[in-house]
Amino acid sequence: NSQDAEGMIDCCAVHIRRGDYVQVSSHLVSLESYTNLLKRIRRLLPTDIVFFSDSELDETFKEALPFEFADKKITFCEGNEYRDIEVHEFMRRSQVLITGNSTFSVTAGLLASKETLIFSPTVFYGMTNDFLRVNPFLTIGEFFLFA
């Protein structure tokens, strides 16, 4: 991936929270929701899309994405392939960040450059993000543009 002078990485980072969260979650963002968002913002996406997950993702999902986004380079980083601090830094420096309903990826968004486009789920831990004062005009499916 290439970087600009300010250290931003020319890619879209997508964080999909699963792992131990599956056992205690009050809401899981579906893989279909991530795909639908990516389709709707396709023109905003850089060539590289990198998916990060703390567990292995569904094989059907992983096989379908390269066909759906044939013009993009798709990479999957699953499990403990990378150290958390490296993943967090990568997400913080990405041009586009799609967070999960996870404080790990949301804090990456909060620390990201003001030029980074950040999309976050409208439902976070089983409740709406009312505390973020979501503007309904910036809502895209199950995500909103974090501005």
ROKOLNU-95353 format. One record per residue: residue in one letter; x, y, z of N, C-alpha, C in turn; chain. Coordinates in pm, whole numbers, plus 50000, padded with zeros to 5 digits. Layout:
// residues N
[a; [X; Y; Z]; [X; Y; Z]; [X; Y; Z]; A] ...
This chain:
// residues 147
[n; [50084; 49881; 50000]; [50000; 50000; 50000]; [50087; 50124; 50000]; A] [s; [50045; 50226; 49929]; [50123; 50350; 49925]; [50078; 50443; 50035]; A] [q; [50168; 50537; 50070]; [50141; 50635; 50174]; [50157; 50774; 50117]; A] [d; [50084; 50872; 50171]; [50106; 51009; 50131]; [50202; 51074; 50230]; A] [a; [50229; 51202; 50211]; [50327; 51272; 50294]; [50287; 51277; 50441]; A] [e; [50158; 51272; 50471]; [50111; 51278; 50609]; [50102; 51140; 50673]; A] [g; [50146; 51036; 50603]; [50147; 50902; 50660]; [50017; 50825; 50643]; A] [m; [49922; 50880; 50566]; [49798; 50806; 50542]; [49826; 50693; 50444]; A] [i; [49757; 50581; 50462]; [49773; 50465; 50375]; [49657; 50464; 50276]; A] [d; [49689; 50446; 50149]; [49590; 50448; 50042]; [49513; 50317; 50040]; A] [c; [49421; 50301; 50136]; [49343; 50178; 50143]; [49217; 50203; 50227]; A] [c; [49129; 50105; 50222]; [49012; 50102; 50309]; [49033; 49989; 50407]; A] [a; [49027; 50018; 50536]; [49037; 49917; 50641]; [48897; 49888; 50692]; A] [v; [48864; 49760; 50704]; [48733; 49717; 50752]; [48756; 49628; 50874]; A] [h; [48700; 49668; 50989]; [48715; 49588; 51110]; [48584; 49515; 51138]; A] [i; [48592; 49382; 51143]; [48474; 49299; 51170]; [48497; 49231; 51303]; A] [r; [48420; 49271; 51403]; [48435; 49217; 51538]; [48360; 49086; 51551]; A] [r; [48428; 48982; 51587]; [48366; 48853; 51613]; [48432; 48793; 51736]; A] [g; [48519; 48694; 51721]; [48593; 48635; 51833]; [48507; 48608; 51954]; A] [d; [48556; 48647; 52072]; [48482; 48624; 52196]; [48355; 48706; 52205]; A] [y; [48344; 48811; 52124]; [48227; 48899; 52125]; [48100; 48824; 52085]; A] [v; [48115; 48721; 52002]; [47999; 48643; 51957]; [47923; 48585; 52076]; A] [q; [47994; 48549; 52183]; [47932; 48488; 52300]; [47853; 48587; 52386]; A] [v; [47888; 48715; 52382]; [47826; 48812; 52472]; [47755; 48927; 52401]; A] [s; [47757; 48926; 52269]; [47707; 49042; 52194]; [47556; 49059; 52207]; A] [s; [47516; 49184; 52206]; [47374; 49214; 52198]; [47337; 49251; 52055]; A] [h; [47440; 49273; 51970]; [47417; 49302; 51828]; [47545; 49273; 51751]; A] [l; [47534; 49194; 51646]; [47645; 49170; 51554]; [47611; 49234; 51421]; A] [v; [47702; 49312; 51367]; [47682; 49368; 51234]; [47702; 49254; 51135]; A] [s; [47605; 49231; 51050]; [47612; 49118; 50957]; [47717; 49143; 50849]; A] [l; [47770; 49034; 50796]; [47865; 49044; 50686]; [47798; 49107; 50564]; A] [e; [47670; 49079; 50547]; [47593; 49139; 50438]; [47588; 49292; 50452]; A] [s; [47578; 49341; 50575]; [47576; 49486; 50597]; [47707; 49551; 50554]; A] [y; [47818; 49484; 50585]; [47948; 49536; 50540]; [47954; 49539; 50387]; A] [t; [47911; 49431; 50324]; [47913; 49424; 50178]; [47824; 49532; 50117]; A] [n; [47705; 49551; 50172]; [47613; 49653; 50121]; [47672; 49793; 50133]; A] [l; [47738; 49821; 50246]; [47801; 49952; 50261]; [47911; 49970; 50157]; A] [l; [47996; 49870; 50142]; [48104; 49880; 50043]; [48050; 49904; 49903]; A] [k; [47940; 49841; 49867]; [47877; 49862; 49736]; [47831; 50007; 49722]; A] [r; [47771; 50059; 49828]; [47715; 50194; 49821]; [47821; 50303; 49817]; A] [i; [47938; 50276; 49874]; [48044; 50378; 49874]; [48158; 50342; 49778]; A] [r; [48131; 50251; 49687]; [48232; 50199; 49594]; [48318; 50309; 49532]; A] [r; [48257; 50419; 49490]; [48333; 50526; 49423]; [48428; 50599; 49517]; A] [l; [48408; 50585; 49647]; [48497; 50650; 49745]; [48613; 50559; 49785]; A] [l; [48607; 50432; 49746]; [48705; 50334; 49793]; [48835; 50338; 49715]; A] [p; [48947; 50334; 49787]; [49076; 50315; 49721]; [49082; 50174; 49661]; A] [t; [49187; 50143; 49589]; [49201; 50012; 49524]; [49212; 49900; 49625]; A] [d; [49284; 49921; 49736]; [49306; 49816; 49836]; [49201; 49821; 49946]; A] [i; [49142; 49705; 49975]; [49050; 49690; 50087]; [49105; 49580; 50176]; A] [v; [49129; 49613; 50304]; [49187; 49518; 50397]; [49086; 49492; 50509]; A] [f; [49050; 49365; 50527]; [48957; 49324; 50631]; [49036; 49272; 50750]; A] [f; [49002; 49322; 50868]; [49062; 49275; 50992]; [48953; 49211; 51077]; A] [s; [48982; 49091; 51128]; [48889; 49024; 51218]; [48969; 48945; 51320]; A] [d; [48915; 48939; 51441]; [48983; 48864; 51547]; [48954; 48715; 51540]; A] [s; [48880; 48673; 51438]; [48856; 48530; 51414]; [48844; 48510; 51264]; A] [e; [48839; 48384; 51221]; [48825; 48356; 51079]; [48686; 48396; 51031]; A] [l; [48682; 48456; 50914]; [48556; 48498; 50855]; [48497; 48386; 50771]; A] [d; [48368; 48396; 50748]; [48294; 48298; 50669]; [48355; 48284; 50529]; A] [e; [48380; 48161; 50488]; [48444; 48135; 50358]; [48358; 48185; 50241]; A] [t; [48228; 48171; 50251]; [48139; 48218; 50144]; [48154; 48368; 50124]; A] [f; [48160; 48442; 50235]; [48180; 48587; 50232]; [48313; 48619; 50164]; A] [k; [48419; 48551; 50205]; [48552; 48577; 50152]; [48563; 48542; 50003]; A] [e; [48494; 48439; 49961]; [48498; 48400; 49820]; [48417; 48493; 49731]; A] [a; [48309; 48550; 49784]; [48221; 48636; 49705]; [48279; 48775; 49681]; A] [l; [48353; 48828; 49776]; [48401; 48966; 49765]; [48488; 48994; 49643]; A] [p; [48584; 48909; 49609]; [48664; 48938; 49490]; [48583; 48944; 49360]; A] [f; [48471; 48872; 49355]; [48384; 48880; 49238]; [48304; 49009; 49239]; A] [e; [48254; 49045; 49356]; [48174; 49167; 49371]; [48258; 49292; 49347]; A] [f; [48384; 49285; 49388]; [48474; 49400; 49377]; [48597; 49360; 49296]; A] [a; [48572; 49321; 49171]; [48680; 49272; 49084]; [48785; 49378; 49057]; A] [d; [48748; 49505; 49070]; [48841; 49615; 49045]; [48924; 49650; 49169]; A] [k; [48907; 49576; 49278]; [48977; 49605; 49404]; [49067; 49488; 49443]; A] [k; [49167; 49519; 49522]; [49254; 49416; 49580]; [49203; 49392; 49722]; A] [i; [49155; 49272; 49749]; [49097; 49237; 49879]; [49199; 49154; 49958]; A] [t; [49221; 49192; 50084]; [49311; 49118; 50172]; [49238; 49090; 50302]; A] [f; [49257; 48969; 50356]; [49196; 48931; 50483]; [49306; 48906; 50586]; A] [c; [49297; 48973; 50699]; [49389; 48954; 50812]; [49304; 48904; 50928]; A] [e; [49314; 48775; 50955]; [49224; 48712; 51051]; [49300; 48655; 51169]; A] [g; [49230; 48646; 51281]; [49288; 48585; 51401]; [49401; 48670; 51457]; A] [n; [49504; 48606; 51499]; [49618; 48676; 51561]; [49735; 48691; 51466]; A] [e; [49704; 48712; 51339]; [49807; 48723; 51236]; [49899; 48845; 51260]; A] [y; [49843; 48952; 51316]; [49918; 49074; 51342]; [49896; 49118; 51485]; A] [r; [49989; 49193; 51539]; [49974; 49247; 51674]; [49866; 49355; 51673]; A] [d; [49792; 49365; 51782]; [49683; 49463; 51791]; [49731; 49605; 51763]; A] [i; [49846; 49641; 51813]; [49895; 49778; 51794]; [49922; 49807; 51646]; A] [e; [49966; 49705; 51571]; [49989; 49722; 51427]; [49857; 49738; 51352]; A] [v; [49759; 49659; 51390]; [49627; 49668; 51327]; [49565; 49805; 51356]; A] [h; [49573; 49849; 51480]; [49515; 49978; 51520]; [49581; 50092; 51442]; A] [e; [49712; 50088; 51430]; [49783; 50193; 51356]; [49743; 50191; 51209]; A] [f; [49733; 50073; 51150]; [49693; 50061; 51010]; [49554; 50122; 50991]; A] [m; [49461; 50089; 51081]; [49325; 50143; 51070]; [49327; 50295; 51085]; A] [r; [49402; 50346; 51181]; [49411; 50491; 51204]; [49462; 50565; 51081]; A] [r; [49552; 50504; 51007]; [49618; 50571; 50896]; [49551; 50547; 50762]; A] [s; [49445; 50466; 50758]; [49375; 50434; 50633]; [49294; 50553; 50583]; A] [q; [49281; 50562; 50451]; [49199; 50669; 50392]; [49052; 50654; 50427]; A] [v; [49005; 50529; 50427]; [48867; 50498; 50462]; [48872; 50391; 50570]; A] [l; [48794; 50411; 50676]; [48787; 50314; 50785]; [48641; 50279; 50809]; A] [i; [48613; 50150; 50806]; [48480; 50100; 50840]; [48497; 50024; 50970]; A] [t; [48440; 50078; 51077]; [48458; 50017; 51208]; [48352; 49910; 51233]; A] [g; [48382; 49825; 51328]; [48281; 49734; 51379]; [48217; 49800; 51500]; A] [n; [48125; 49732; 51565]; [48073; 49786; 51691]; [48170; 49740; 51800]; A] [s; [48285; 49805; 51796]; [48399; 49769; 51879]; [48475; 49894; 51918]; A] [t; [48505; 49908; 52045]; [48583; 50025; 52088]; [48721; 50023; 52025]; A] [f; [48773; 49906; 51992]; [48904; 49895; 51929]; [48909; 49973; 51798]; A] [s; [48813; 49950; 51709]; [48816; 50021; 51581]; [48759; 50162; 51591]; A] [v; [48667; 50186; 51683]; [48614; 50322; 51699]; [48723; 50416; 51751]; A] [t; [48808; 50368; 51843]; [48917; 50454; 51890]; [49017; 50481; 51778]; A] [a; [49036; 50385; 51687]; [49121; 50411; 51571]; [49060; 50525; 51489]; A] [g; [48928; 50524; 51475]; [48860; 50632; 51403]; [48874; 50766; 51473]; A] [l; [48862; 50765; 51605]; [48874; 50890; 51680]; [49015; 50950; 51670]; A] [l; [49114; 50864; 51655]; [49253; 50909; 51646]; [49301; 50929; 51503]; A] [a; [49218; 50899; 51406]; [49256; 50908; 51265]; [49268; 51054; 51220]; A] [s; [49327; 51071; 51105]; [49339; 51202; 51044]; [49200; 51259; 51015]; A] [k; [49190; 51391; 51014]; [49060; 51453; 50984]; [49017; 51427; 50840]; A] [e; [49110; 51385; 50754]; [49077; 51353; 50615]; [49023; 51211; 50598]; A] [t; [49036; 51128; 50699]; [48990; 50990; 50690]; [48837; 50986; 50689]; A] [l; [48780; 50908; 50598]; [48636; 50884; 50598]; [48611; 50767; 50690]; A] [i; [48528; 50787; 50793]; [48504; 50683; 50893]; [48356; 50650; 50895]; A] [f; [48328; 50522; 50875]; [48190; 50473; 50881]; [48180; 50380; 51000]; A] [s; [48077; 50402; 51081]; [48060; 50324; 51204]; [47917; 50274; 51211]; A] [p; [47895; 50157; 51272]; [47758; 50103; 51280]; [47663; 50197; 51356]; A] [t; [47540; 50203; 51310]; [47440; 50285; 51379]; [47396; 50220; 51509]; A] [v; [47410; 50087; 51519]; [47378; 50017; 51643]; [47508; 49967; 51704]; A] [f; [47530; 50007; 51828]; [47655; 49975; 51896]; [47620; 49912; 52030]; A] [y; [47656; 49788; 52050]; [47624; 49714; 52172]; [47475; 49713; 52203]; A] [g; [47393; 49694; 52100]; [47250; 49676; 52121]; [47172; 49804; 52142]; A] [m; [47237; 49917; 52126]; [47163; 50043; 52139]; [47200; 50133; 52021]; A] [t; [47120; 50234; 51997]; [47154; 50327; 51889]; [47262; 50421; 51941]; A] [n; [47330; 50484; 51848]; [47436; 50578; 51883]; [47379; 50718; 51905]; A] [d; [47272; 50730; 51980]; [47211; 50860; 52004]; [47311; 50959; 52064]; A] [f; [47402; 50908; 52145]; [47499; 50997; 52209]; [47593; 51061; 52107]; A] [l; [47599; 51007; 51987]; [47683; 51064; 51882]; [47605; 51164; 51796]; A] [r; [47477; 51183; 51826]; [47391; 51275; 51751]; [47398; 51246; 51601]; A] [v; [47363; 51125; 51565]; [47371; 51081; 51427]; [47279; 51165; 51339]; A] [n; [47335; 51221; 51232]; [47259; 51296; 51134]; [47198; 51194; 51037]; A] [p; [47064; 51186; 51029]; [47002; 51084; 50944]; [47041; 51095; 50797]; A] [f; [47086; 51212; 50752]; [47125; 51228; 50612]; [47261; 51165; 50583]; A] [l; [47335; 51134; 50687]; [47466; 51072; 50670]; [47460; 50922; 50696]; A] [t; [47341; 50869; 50721]; [47325; 50727; 50750]; [47319; 50650; 50618]; A] [i; [47398; 50540; 50611]; [47401; 50456; 50491]; [47379; 50313; 50539]; A] [g; [47259; 50260; 50518]; [47227; 50126; 50565]; [47242; 50119; 50716]; A] [e; [47322; 50024; 50765]; [47344; 50009; 50908]; [47465; 50088; 50957]; A] [f; [47517; 50181; 50876]; [47635; 50259; 50912]; [47606; 50407; 50899]; A] [f; [47686; 50488; 50966]; [47679; 50632; 50947]; [47819; 50685; 50927]; A] [l; [47827; 50801; 50860]; [47956; 50867; 50838]; [47992; 50943; 50964]; A] [f; [48099; 50906; 51025]; [48147; 50966; 51150]; [48212; 51099; 51114]; A] [a; [48147; 51210; 51143]; [48201; 51340; 51102]; [48233; 51428; 51222]; A] 
